[in-house]
Amino acid sequence: MRMDDYRESDNVEDRRGSGGGGGLRLGGGRLSLGTIAIALVASYFLGINPLTVLSMLSGGGMPAVEQQAPAKAPPANDETAMFVSKVLASTEDTWNQAFREMGKQYREPKLVLFSGVTPTACGTGQSAMGPFYCPGDQKVYIDLSFFRELKDRFKAPGEFAQAYVVAHEVGHHVQNLLGISEQVQRARQRAGEAEGNALSVRLELQADCLAGVWGKRTDSMAKVLDPGDLEAALTAATAIGDDRLQQEAQGRIVPESFTHGSSAQRVRWFRRGFDSGDFNQCNTFKAAQL
């Protein structure tokens, strides 16, 4: 990606080095890294609330908030943090314009860089959860070490793959601002497990589509994409499909338990957003076929 001349966002908080430890404190004790690893598979990639999973594994109790030092800006020589900041700025430009076109006002989210654990309005965040969005404080949380995992474990290298991750989480912020997330949450509370999972799939695929819209609009405005960048994002979307992850984790695929969508579905909806650049093409909830 050609982001060298792009501005950096003013909405980045750097909490790295401000606390944390080798485990997550929950219900008066600490969870082991092995327990957190189990929660990683069940939460970020399979769609279950990670804090709920960790609470269950610890025997109940609300996550305890770790004390943190005041947030600071990322250091000027941190290339990865700088890149993420520029990606966030590009989402701000894209969604400010898109919301104006809809006659609405966009509220820019904060992006928090952290390592170990960090307090959030959704409970205690932990790096093993992977990147996530908290609607309670309208912040995206990410431990930049996830990008190494994206490259090494999921074989999805490249800057546009990293940018896709950020844009997907910002997509959840867009859904939150438009009231979509709240509607889905209310519907899930009334639904059975299978129906609730299906609603989660549609929510996640819409966030993928919104990430595609961001990619198309950003490239149209600033010409940031190089040859091969789109393929990098599609590789990332393929790598974190529910079917691929279930096959790796348990050796079998259970479609009714999908919460993010299959690899093919995630690629299809990202491509739909990218090819059209149109938010209106991302209504997964009215799609007869995903």
Secondary structure as UniProt FT lines:
FT   TURN            4..5
FT   STRAND          12..14
FT   TURN            16..17
FT   STRAND          24..26
FT   TURN            27..28
FT   STRAND          29..31
FT   HELIX           33..40
FT   HELIX           41..45
FT   HELIX           50..57
FT   TURN            58..59
FT   TURN            76..77
FT   HELIX           79..101
FT   TURN            102..103
FT   STRAND          110..113
FT   STRAND          117..120
FT   TURN            121..122
FT   STRAND          123..126
FT   HELIX           127..129
FT   STRAND          132..134
FT   TURN            135..138
FT   STRAND          139..142
FT   TURN            144..145
FT   HELIX           146..152
FT   HELIX           159..177
FT   TURN            178..179
FT   HELIX           180..190
FT   HELIX           193..222
FT   TURN            227..228
FT   HELIX           229..239
FT   HELIX           242..250
FT   HELIX           255..257
FT   HELIX           263..276
FT   HELIX           279..282
FT   HELIX           284..286
//
